[in-house]
Structure formats: structure tokens, C-alpha cells
Amino acid sequence: MAPLKVIGAGYGRTGTLSMKVALSMLGYNCLHLLDFATAELHPEKFLDAYLHPEKPVDWDDLYDGFDAAVDWPTISFVERLIHAYPDAKVILTARDVDSWYNSFKNTVHKLSVELGNRYDDLPEHTQRWVRMAHACQLDGAAVDPKRFNDEEAIKAKYNAHVEWVKKNVPSERLFIMELGEGWDRLCKFLNVPVPSVPYPSANSAKDFEKDFMAEDRLQYFFDEARKIDAATAAKSSV
């Protein structure tokens, strides 16, 4: 399904999961960080691409099966991806920086620290994608309380990223979508019909707490990871 047709450039907690759902409704197969939790998507390849930006990357291999991608790890590769896929459209999901920081602090940062504290007890598959996520998200600051609590620096990082995208992505390729917007401008940008159903609203801070922080939900993700580990072990023994 490669090459990528849509590249998501917005940080997590700017409506990226809603965007993934929306793009899926529009016919795209969209990668989001959460997909790594319950599927074998080779997070070590993404981690290697992040850690070694000087090395050539087979992006078609990395994104095999997807024609759109949002959230991390894709955010870390925006500069390289816009050159690798010159015909791809770029969507920058955005929100007020103060609102973003508070949302990120109470969701992604909180979960990152929790998974970091439990790392040694996590299933192998979970460890693999968590290693990648912890490296990529805010360049490691998402899991580091000392760095993340430097609110001024983290907000400056967010703002710098937004400004870089605005400055470096050609205007005809770039769509900036503010949190809370609906279908109309997005569908016009993608040149697709407007669906007859409301634009999806996924992963509010309240939803995040219920869907990803609750112990029963964590155990669900860990159980899925163990299934992947068992399948991998079975393949390697053949």
C-alpha cells in the first residue's frame, strides 16, 4: 500500500487518534502509535531509523501496508518523509500550547512514566514498542519527569515544531487542522466526499484514563502482547 499519501505532522494530544479514525473512515489505512501495542509492526526498525538519522531508510518497508500515518513515531520523521514522498499531503493537527501541555501531562506523560516503572515486568513485545515510543516522544522527554516538568522548554519545543512544519512544508501540501474542527476543510484538502456522519471524537483525556490507564485495559494490552510473543516464538521454532 506504500507509498504514504498522508503524513501526520502534529504532536500526540492534538487530535491524532481522531485523525486516524477519520482517515480510516475516508478509506486510508493509517498508522498510529497505539497500533504497535497489539500488532507486530517491527518497532525496532522505527527505533533504528530514529537513533541513526544518518543511515538510509527503506520507508516503503517501514510503512508497508499503510498509506497514511499520524502521531509518533511518524512525527520524528516528518522532515525525511516529506522528501521521501513528495506527492504526500501533510496534516498538522494543532491546539493551544497550554492546553496541549496540560493534556499531554495528564495522559501520555503519566502513562509513559508508569510503563517505564514497570518496564522489567512487561511482555517482550510491549518492551519493544515502549522502547521505541520512549525514545521518540518529545525526544525522550515524555518519560523523563525532570525534563518534562520544565514546562517552558517543552512548550517551546512544541511551538518550534509547529513553526518548522509551517515554514518547510509547501503551502499547497499542508493542511493545518485545529482541535475541534470537523470534516469540511479536511475533505476539501484531501479531495474526497464529506461523510454523512459526524467527525470522530476519540481519546479525550477522560477516555485516555479509561481506555489506556485503567489496570484492566493495561492487562488487555499485555495479554495481546503475550500472544504476539507466543506467535513469534512458534515461528522461530519451525
CYANA upper distance limits for C-alpha pairs under 8 A (distance plus 0.5 A):
  1 MET  CA     64 ASP  CA      6.94
  1 MET  CA     65 GLY  CA      5.39
  1 MET  CA     66 PHE  CA      6.13
  1 MET  CA     67 ASP  CA      6.29
  2 ALA  CA     60 ASP  CA      6.02
  2 ALA  CA     63 TYR  CA      7.08
  2 ALA  CA     64 ASP  CA      6.30
  2 ALA  CA     65 GLY  CA      6.89
  2 ALA  CA     66 PHE  CA      6.51
  2 ALA  CA     67 ASP  CA      5.93
  3 PRO  CA     60 ASP  CA      6.47
  3 PRO  CA     63 TYR  CA      8.31
  3 PRO  CA     66 PHE  CA      8.34
  3 PRO  CA     67 ASP  CA      6.53
  3 PRO  CA     85 TYR  CA      7.46
  4 LEU  CA     60 ASP  CA      8.48
  4 LEU  CA     63 TYR  CA      8.05
  4 LEU  CA     66 PHE  CA      7.33
  4 LEU  CA     67 ASP  CA      4.70
  4 LEU  CA     68 ALA  CA      5.88
  4 LEU  CA     69 ALA  CA      8.09
  4 LEU  CA     85 TYR  CA      7.14
  4 LEU  CA     88 ALA  CA      6.74
  5 LYS  CA     67 ASP  CA      5.83
  5 LYS  CA     68 ALA  CA      6.26
  5 LYS  CA     85 TYR  CA      8.18
  5 LYS  CA     87 ASP  CA      7.57
  5 LYS  CA     88 ALA  CA      4.85
  5 LYS  CA     89 LYS  CA      6.63
  6 VAL  CA     67 ASP  CA      7.15
  6 VAL  CA     68 ALA  CA      5.04
  6 VAL  CA     69 ALA  CA      7.04
  6 VAL  CA     88 ALA  CA      5.82
  6 VAL  CA     89 LYS  CA      5.36
  6 VAL  CA     90 VAL  CA      6.27
  6 VAL  CA     91 ILE  CA      7.69
  7 ILE  CA     68 ALA  CA      6.40
  7 ILE  CA     69 ALA  CA      5.95
  7 ILE  CA     70 VAL  CA      6.90
  7 ILE  CA     74 THR  CA      8.17
  7 ILE  CA     78 VAL  CA      7.92
  7 ILE  CA     81 LEU  CA      8.16
  7 ILE  CA     82 ILE  CA      8.27
  7 ILE  CA     88 ALA  CA      7.18
  7 ILE  CA     89 LYS  CA      6.69
  7 ILE  CA     90 VAL  CA      5.28
  7 ILE  CA     91 ILE  CA      6.75
  8 GLY  CA     16 THR  CA      8.39
  8 GLY  CA     68 ALA  CA      8.12
  8 GLY  CA     69 ALA  CA      6.23
  8 GLY  CA     70 VAL  CA      4.64
  8 GLY  CA     71 ASP  CA      7.04
  8 GLY  CA     74 THR  CA      7.66
  8 GLY  CA     75 ILE  CA      7.41
  8 GLY  CA     78 VAL  CA      8.49
  8 GLY  CA     90 VAL  CA      6.37
  8 GLY  CA     91 ILE  CA      5.43
  8 GLY  CA     92 LEU  CA      6.59
  8 GLY  CA     93 THR  CA      8.04
  9 ALA  CA     70 VAL  CA      7.30
  9 ALA  CA     71 ASP  CA      7.77
  9 ALA  CA     74 THR  CA      8.00
  9 ALA  CA     75 ILE  CA      5.83
  9 ALA  CA     78 VAL  CA      6.80
  9 ALA  CA     90 VAL  CA      7.12
  9 ALA  CA     91 ILE  CA      6.37
  9 ALA  CA     92 LEU  CA      5.28
  9 ALA  CA     93 THR  CA      7.47
  9 ALA  CA    165 VAL  CA      7.89
 10 GLY  CA     14 THR  CA      6.98
 10 GLY  CA     16 THR  CA      7.63
 10 GLY  CA     70 VAL  CA      7.93
 10 GLY  CA     71 ASP  CA      7.13
 10 GLY  CA     75 ILE  CA      7.30
 10 GLY  CA     91 ILE  CA      7.72
 10 GLY  CA     92 LEU  CA      5.14
 10 GLY  CA     93 THR  CA      5.08
 10 GLY  CA     94 ALA  CA      6.65
 10 GLY  CA    162 VAL  CA      8.11
 11 TYR  CA     16 THR  CA      8.07
 11 TYR  CA     71 ASP  CA      6.53
 11 TYR  CA     72 TRP  CA      7.96
 11 TYR  CA     75 ILE  CA      7.21
 11 TYR  CA     93 THR  CA      7.88
 11 TYR  CA     94 ALA  CA      8.16
 11 TYR  CA    158 TYR  CA      8.17
 12 GLY  CA     16 THR  CA      6.46
 12 GLY  CA     71 ASP  CA      5.79
 12 GLY  CA     72 TRP  CA      7.49
 12 GLY  CA    104 PHE  CA      8.20
 13 ARG  CA    100 TRP  CA      6.89
 13 ARG  CA    103 SER  CA      7.16
 13 ARG  CA    104 PHE  CA      6.52
 14 THR  CA     93 THR  CA      6.08
 14 THR  CA     94 ALA  CA      5.76
 14 THR  CA     95 ARG  CA      6.38
 14 THR  CA    100 TRP  CA      7.31
 14 THR  CA    178 GLU  CA      8.47
 14 THR  CA    179 LEU  CA      6.75
 15 GLY  CA     19 MET  CA      6.64
 15 GLY  CA     93 THR  CA      6.96
 15 GLY  CA     94 ALA  CA      8.21
 15 GLY  CA    179 LEU  CA      6.55
 15 GLY  CA    202 ALA  CA      8.17
 15 GLY  CA    203 ASN  CA      8.35
 16 THR  CA     20 LYS  CA      6.64
 16 THR  CA     32 HIS  CA      8.36
 16 THR  CA     70 VAL  CA      6.64
 16 THR  CA     71 ASP  CA      6.35
 16 THR  CA     93 THR  CA      7.43
 17 LEU  CA     21 VAL  CA      6.79
 17 LEU  CA     32 HIS  CA      7.67
 17 LEU  CA     70 VAL  CA      8.45
 17 LEU  CA     71 ASP  CA      8.37
 17 LEU  CA    202 ALA  CA      6.61
 17 LEU  CA    203 ASN  CA      7.02
 18 SER  CA     22 ALA  CA      6.55
 18 SER  CA    200 PRO  CA      6.09
 18 SER  CA    201 SER  CA      6.01
 18 SER  CA    202 ALA  CA      5.39
 18 SER  CA    203 ASN  CA      7.70
 19 MET  CA     23 LEU  CA      6.49
 19 MET  CA     70 VAL  CA      8.16
 19 MET  CA    200 PRO  CA      8.34
 20 LYS  CA     24 SER  CA      6.63
 20 LYS  CA     30 CYS  CA      6.28
 20 LYS  CA     31 LEU  CA      7.77
 20 LYS  CA     32 HIS  CA      7.29
 20 LYS  CA     69 ALA  CA      8.14
 20 LYS  CA     70 VAL  CA      7.19
 21 VAL  CA     25 MET  CA      6.73
 21 VAL  CA    200 PRO  CA      7.19
 21 VAL  CA    202 ALA  CA      8.47
 22 ALA  CA     26 LEU  CA      6.85
 22 ALA  CA    199 TYR  CA      7.25
 22 ALA  CA    200 PRO  CA      6.71
 23 LEU  CA     27 GLY  CA      6.95
 23 LEU  CA     28 TYR  CA      5.87
 23 LEU  CA     29 ASN  CA      7.93
 23 LEU  CA     30 CYS  CA      7.17
 23 LEU  CA     68 ALA  CA      8.31
 24 SER  CA     28 TYR  CA      5.31
 24 SER  CA     29 ASN  CA      6.23
 24 SER  CA     30 CYS  CA      6.79
 26 LEU  CA    192 VAL  CA      8.03
 26 LEU  CA    195 PRO  CA      8.40
 28 TYR  CA     66 PHE  CA      8.20
 28 TYR  CA     67 ASP  CA      6.74
 28 TYR  CA     68 ALA  CA      6.81
 29 ASN  CA     65 GLY  CA      7.90
 29 ASN  CA     66 PHE  CA      5.58
 29 ASN  CA     67 ASP  CA      6.20
 29 ASN  CA     68 ALA  CA      6.55
 30 CYS  CA     66 PHE  CA      6.28
 30 CYS  CA     67 ASP  CA      6.85
 30 CYS  CA     68 ALA  CA      4.93
 30 CYS  CA     69 ALA  CA      5.44
 30 CYS  CA     70 VAL  CA      7.64
 31 LEU  CA     35 ASP  CA      7.09
 31 LEU  CA     66 PHE  CA      6.93
 31 LEU  CA     68 ALA  CA      6.80
 31 LEU  CA     69 ALA  CA      4.92
 31 LEU  CA     70 VAL  CA      6.68
 32 HIS  CA     36 PHE  CA      8.21
 32 HIS  CA     69 ALA  CA      6.64
 32 HIS  CA     70 VAL  CA      5.84
 32 HIS  CA     71 ASP  CA      6.12
 32 HIS  CA     72 TRP  CA      7.44
 33 LEU  CA     37 ALA  CA      8.27
 33 LEU  CA     70 VAL  CA      8.31
 33 LEU  CA     71 ASP  CA      6.63
 33 LEU  CA     72 TRP  CA      6.03
 33 LEU  CA     73 PRO  CA      7.12
 33 LEU  CA    133 ALA  CA      8.21
 34 LEU  CA     38 THR  CA      8.27
 35 ASP  CA     39 ALA  CA      6.72
 36 PHE  CA     40 GLU  CA      7.18
 36 PHE  CA     41 LEU  CA      6.44
 36 PHE  CA     43 PRO  CA      7.65
 36 PHE  CA    129 TRP  CA      6.74
 37 ALA  CA    125 HIS  CA      8.40
 37 ALA  CA    126 THR  CA      6.97
 37 ALA  CA    129 TRP  CA      7.38
 37 ALA  CA    221 PHE  CA      6.92
 37 ALA  CA    224 GLU  CA      8.35
 37 ALA  CA    225 ALA  CA      7.39
 38 THR  CA    221 PHE  CA      7.01
 38 THR  CA    224 GLU  CA      6.15
 38 THR  CA    225 ALA  CA      6.56
 38 THR  CA    228 ILE  CA      8.34
 39 ALA  CA    225 ALA  CA      8.37
 39 ALA  CA    228 ILE  CA      7.79
 40 GLU  CA    228 ILE  CA      7.43
 42 HIS  CA     46 PHE  CA      7.78
 43 PRO  CA     47 LEU  CA      6.67
 43 PRO  CA    128 ARG  CA      6.88
 43 PRO  CA    129 TRP  CA      5.76
 43 PRO  CA    132 MET  CA      6.62
 44 GLU  CA     48 ASP  CA      6.52
 44 GLU  CA    128 ARG  CA      7.21
 44 GLU  CA    129 TRP  CA      7.91
 44 GLU  CA    132 MET  CA      7.20
 45 LYS  CA     49 ALA  CA      6.78
 45 LYS  CA     62 LEU  CA      7.49
 46 PHE  CA     50 TYR  CA      6.71
 46 PHE  CA     62 LEU  CA      7.57
 46 PHE  CA     73 PRO  CA      7.52
 46 PHE  CA    132 MET  CA      7.55
 47 LEU  CA     51 LEU  CA      6.58
 47 LEU  CA    131 ARG  CA      8.33
 47 LEU  CA    132 MET  CA      5.49
 47 LEU  CA    135 ALA  CA      7.95
 47 LEU  CA    136 CYS  CA      8.18
 48 ASP  CA     52 HIS  CA      6.38
 49 ALA  CA     53 PRO  CA      6.38
 49 ALA  CA     55 LYS  CA      7.81
 49 ALA  CA     57 VAL  CA      7.19
 50 TYR  CA     76 SER  CA      7.54
 50 TYR  CA     77 PHE  CA      8.04
 50 TYR  CA    136 CYS  CA      7.55
 58 ASP  CA     62 LEU  CA      6.94
 59 TRP  CA     63 TYR  CA      6.54
 59 TRP  CA     81 LEU  CA      8.46
 59 TRP  CA     84 ALA  CA      8.15
 60 ASP  CA     64 ASP  CA      6.09
 63 TYR  CA     67 ASP  CA      8.08
 69 ALA  CA     74 THR  CA      6.98
 70 VAL  CA     74 THR  CA      6.60
 70 VAL  CA     75 ILE  CA      7.62
 71 ASP  CA     75 ILE  CA      6.31
 72 TRP  CA     76 SER  CA      7.12
 72 TRP  CA    133 ALA  CA      7.67
 72 TRP  CA    136 CYS  CA      7.29
 72 TRP  CA    137 GLN  CA      7.00
 73 PRO  CA     77 PHE  CA      7.69
 73 PRO  CA    132 MET  CA      8.31
 73 PRO  CA    133 ALA  CA      7.40
 73 PRO  CA    136 CYS  CA      6.51
 73 PRO  CA    137 GLN  CA      7.89
 74 THR  CA     78 VAL  CA      6.93
 76 SER  CA    136 CYS  CA      6.94
 77 PHE  CA     81 LEU  CA      6.37
 78 VAL  CA     82 ILE  CA      6.54
 79 GLU  CA     83 HIS  CA      7.46
 80 ARG  CA     84 ALA  CA      6.64
 81 LEU  CA     85 TYR  CA      6.33
 82 ILE  CA     86 PRO  CA      6.17
 82 ILE  CA     88 ALA  CA      7.54
 82 ILE  CA     90 VAL  CA      8.41
 82 ILE  CA    169 VAL  CA      8.09
 88 ALA  CA    173 ARG  CA      7.81
 89 LYS  CA    173 ARG  CA      5.42
 89 LYS  CA    174 LEU  CA      6.79
 89 LYS  CA    175 PHE  CA      8.37
 89 LYS  CA    190 LEU  CA      8.39
 90 VAL  CA    169 VAL  CA      8.20
 90 VAL  CA    173 ARG  CA      6.34
 90 VAL  CA    174 LEU  CA      5.36
 90 VAL  CA    175 PHE  CA      6.75
 91 ILE  CA    174 LEU  CA      6.43
 91 ILE  CA    175 PHE  CA      5.36
 91 ILE  CA    176 ILE  CA      6.43
 91 ILE  CA    177 MET  CA      7.59
 92 LEU  CA    162 VAL  CA      8.29
 92 LEU  CA    165 VAL  CA      8.20
 92 LEU  CA    174 LEU  CA      7.78
 92 LEU  CA    175 PHE  CA      6.61
 92 LEU  CA    176 ILE  CA      5.22
 92 LEU  CA    177 MET  CA      6.61
 93 THR  CA    176 ILE  CA      6.42
 93 THR  CA    177 MET  CA      5.30
 93 THR  CA    178 GLU  CA      6.37
 93 THR  CA    179 LEU  CA      7.39
 94 ALA  CA    162 VAL  CA      8.39
 94 ALA  CA    176 ILE  CA      7.54
 94 ALA  CA    177 MET  CA      6.64
 94 ALA  CA    178 GLU  CA      5.47
 94 ALA  CA    179 LEU  CA      6.63
 95 ARG  CA     99 SER  CA      7.53
 95 ARG  CA    100 TRP  CA      6.77
 95 ARG  CA    178 GLU  CA      6.19
 95 ARG  CA    179 LEU  CA      6.03
 96 ASP  CA    100 TRP  CA      6.59
 97 VAL  CA    101 TYR  CA      6.58
 97 VAL  CA    155 LYS  CA      6.83
 97 VAL  CA    158 TYR  CA      7.72
 97 VAL  CA    159 ASN  CA      7.79
 98 ASP  CA    102 ASN  CA      6.83
 98 ASP  CA    155 LYS  CA      8.06
 99 SER  CA    103 SER  CA      6.66
100 TRP  CA    104 PHE  CA      6.50
101 TYR  CA    105 LYS  CA      6.48
101 TYR  CA    151 GLU  CA      8.28
101 TYR  CA    154 ILE  CA      8.34
101 TYR  CA    155 LYS  CA      7.36
102 ASN  CA    106 ASN  CA      6.83
103 SER  CA    107 THR  CA      6.74
103 SER  CA    205 ALA  CA      7.00
104 PHE  CA    108 VAL  CA      5.77
104 PHE  CA    109 HIS  CA      6.52
105 LYS  CA    109 HIS  CA      5.51
105 LYS  CA    110 LYS  CA      6.81
106 ASN  CA    110 LYS  CA      6.22
106 ASN  CA    205 ALA  CA      7.82
107 THR  CA    111 LEU  CA      6.59
107 THR  CA    205 ALA  CA      6.91
107 THR  CA    208 PHE  CA      7.03
107 THR  CA    209 GLU  CA      7.53
108 VAL  CA    112 SER  CA      6.40
108 VAL  CA    142 ALA  CA      7.71
109 HIS  CA    113 VAL  CA      6.72
109 HIS  CA    142 ALA  CA      5.61
109 HIS  CA    143 VAL  CA      6.48
109 HIS  CA    148 PHE  CA      8.44
110 LYS  CA    114 GLU  CA      6.80
111 LEU  CA    115 LEU  CA      6.62
111 LEU  CA    212 PHE  CA      8.42
111 LEU  CA    213 MET  CA      7.11
112 SER  CA    116 GLY  CA      6.52
112 SER  CA    134 HIS  CA      7.61
112 SER  CA    142 ALA  CA      7.17
112 SER  CA    143 VAL  CA      5.57
113 VAL  CA    117 ASN  CA      6.64
113 VAL  CA    142 ALA  CA      8.49
113 VAL  CA    143 VAL  CA      5.67
113 VAL  CA    144 ASP  CA      7.83
113 VAL  CA    145 PRO  CA      8.23
114 GLU  CA    118 ARG  CA      6.91
115 LEU  CA    119 TYR  CA      6.16
115 LEU  CA    130 VAL  CA      8.18
116 GLY  CA    143 VAL  CA      7.68
118 ARG  CA    122 LEU  CA      6.97
119 TYR  CA    127 GLN  CA      7.08
122 LEU  CA    126 THR  CA      6.59
122 LEU  CA    127 GLN  CA      6.52
122 LEU  CA    222 PHE  CA      7.72
123 PRO  CA    127 GLN  CA      6.76
123 PRO  CA    222 PHE  CA      6.83
123 PRO  CA    225 ALA  CA      6.78
123 PRO  CA    226 ARG  CA      6.51
123 PRO  CA    229 ASP  CA      8.23
124 GLU  CA    128 ARG  CA      6.78
124 GLU  CA    225 ALA  CA      8.02
124 GLU  CA    226 ARG  CA      8.12
124 GLU  CA    229 ASP  CA      7.25
125 HIS  CA    129 TRP  CA      7.11
125 HIS  CA    225 ALA  CA      5.86
125 HIS  CA    226 ARG  CA      7.61
125 HIS  CA    228 ILE  CA      7.43
125 HIS  CA    229 ASP  CA      6.61
126 THR  CA    130 VAL  CA      6.42
126 THR  CA    222 PHE  CA      7.38
126 THR  CA    225 ALA  CA      6.49
127 GLN  CA    131 ARG  CA      6.47
128 ARG  CA    132 MET  CA      7.14
129 TRP  CA    133 ALA  CA      6.60
130 VAL  CA    134 HIS  CA      6.36
131 ARG  CA    135 ALA  CA      6.79
132 MET  CA    136 CYS  CA      6.75
133 ALA  CA    137 GLN  CA      6.28
134 HIS  CA    139 ASP  CA      8.27
134 HIS  CA    140 GLY  CA      6.02
134 HIS  CA    142 ALA  CA      7.39
134 HIS  CA    143 VAL  CA      6.61
135 ALA  CA    139 ASP  CA      6.21
135 ALA  CA    140 GLY  CA      5.21
136 CYS  CA    140 GLY  CA      6.54
137 GLN  CA    141 ALA  CA      7.41
137 GLN  CA    142 ALA  CA      6.25
138 LEU  CA    142 ALA  CA      6.17
140 GLY  CA    144 ASP  CA      7.24
141 ALA  CA    145 PRO  CA      7.92
141 ALA  CA    147 ARG  CA      5.91
141 ALA  CA    148 PHE  CA      5.86
142 ALA  CA    147 ARG  CA      8.43
142 ALA  CA    148 PHE  CA      6.54
143 VAL  CA    148 PHE  CA      8.14
144 ASP  CA    148 PHE  CA      6.47
145 PRO  CA    149 ASN  CA      6.23
146 LYS  CA    150 ASP  CA      7.35
147 ARG  CA    154 ILE  CA      8.45
148 PHE  CA    154 ILE  CA      6.90
149 ASN  CA    154 ILE  CA      8.50
150 ASP  CA    154 ILE  CA      6.84
151 GLU  CA    155 LYS  CA      6.56
152 GLU  CA    156 ALA  CA      6.59
153 ALA  CA    157 LYS  CA      6.67
154 ILE  CA    158 TYR  CA      6.83
155 LYS  CA    159 ASN  CA      6.70
156 ALA  CA    160 ALA  CA      6.47
157 LYS  CA    161 HIS  CA      6.71
158 TYR  CA    162 VAL  CA      6.91
159 ASN  CA    163 GLU  CA      6.68
160 ALA  CA    164 TRP  CA      6.54
161 HIS  CA    165 VAL  CA      6.81
162 VAL  CA    166 LYS  CA      6.82
163 GLU  CA    167 LYS  CA      6.54
164 TRP  CA    168 ASN  CA      6.42
165 VAL  CA    169 VAL  CA      6.13
166 LYS  CA    170 PRO  CA      8.48
166 LYS  CA    171 SER  CA      8.29
166 LYS  CA    174 LEU  CA      8.29
169 VAL  CA    173 ARG  CA      7.20
169 VAL  CA    174 LEU  CA      6.74
170 PRO  CA    174 LEU  CA      6.89
171 SER  CA    175 PHE  CA      8.31
175 PHE  CA    186 LEU  CA      8.03
175 PHE  CA    189 PHE  CA      7.45
177 MET  CA    181 GLU  CA      7.20
177 MET  CA    186 LEU  CA      8.10
182 GLY  CA    186 LEU  CA      8.08
182 GLY  CA    198 PRO  CA      8.02
182 GLY  CA    199 TYR  CA      5.85
183 TRP  CA    187 CYS  CA      6.34
183 TRP  CA    194 VAL  CA      6.76
183 TRP  CA    195 PRO  CA      8.05
183 TRP  CA    198 PRO  CA      8.29
183 TRP  CA    199 TYR  CA      6.36
184 ASP  CA    188 LYS  CA      6.77
184 ASP  CA    194 VAL  CA      6.95
185 ARG  CA    189 PHE  CA      6.65
186 LEU  CA    190 LEU  CA      6.77
187 CYS  CA    191 ASN  CA      6.18
187 CYS  CA    192 VAL  CA      5.67
187 CYS  CA    193 PRO  CA      6.77
187 CYS  CA    194 VAL  CA      6.34
188 LYS  CA    192 VAL  CA      7.01
188 LYS  CA    193 PRO  CA      8.34
202 ALA  CA    207 ASP  CA      8.03
203 ASN  CA    207 ASP  CA      5.57
203 ASN  CA    208 PHE  CA      5.85
204 SER  CA    208 PHE  CA      6.50
205 ALA  CA    209 GLU  CA      6.83
206 LYS  CA    210 LYS  CA      6.97
207 ASP  CA    211 ASP  CA      6.25
208 PHE  CA    212 PHE  CA      5.92
208 PHE  CA    213 MET  CA      7.25
209 GLU  CA    213 MET  CA      5.31
209 GLU  CA    214 ALA  CA      6.85
210 LYS  CA    214 ALA  CA      5.99
210 LYS  CA    217 ARG  CA      8.26
211 ASP  CA    217 ARG  CA      6.54
212 PHE  CA    217 ARG  CA      6.27
212 PHE  CA    218 LEU  CA      6.68
213 MET  CA    217 ARG  CA      7.33
213 MET  CA    218 LEU  CA      6.99
214 ALA  CA    218 LEU  CA      6.82
215 GLU  CA    219 GLN  CA      6.63
216 ASP  CA    220 TYR  CA      6.78
217 ARG  CA    221 PHE  CA      6.96
218 LEU  CA    222 PHE  CA      6.71
219 GLN  CA    223 ASP  CA      6.47
220 TYR  CA    224 GLU  CA      6.77
221 PHE  CA    225 ALA  CA      6.70
222 PHE  CA    226 ARG  CA      6.74
223 ASP  CA    227 LYS  CA      6.95
224 GLU  CA    228 ILE  CA      7.01
225 ALA  CA    229 ASP  CA      6.71
226 ARG  CA    230 ALA  CA      6.56
227 LYS  CA    231 ALA  CA      6.65
228 ILE  CA    232 THR  CA      6.57
229 ASP  CA    233 ALA  CA      6.64
230 ALA  CA    234 ALA  CA      6.64
231 ALA  CA    235 LYS  CA      6.76
232 THR  CA    236 SER  CA      6.77
233 ALA  CA    237 SER  CA      6.77
234 ALA  CA    238 VAL  CA      7.16
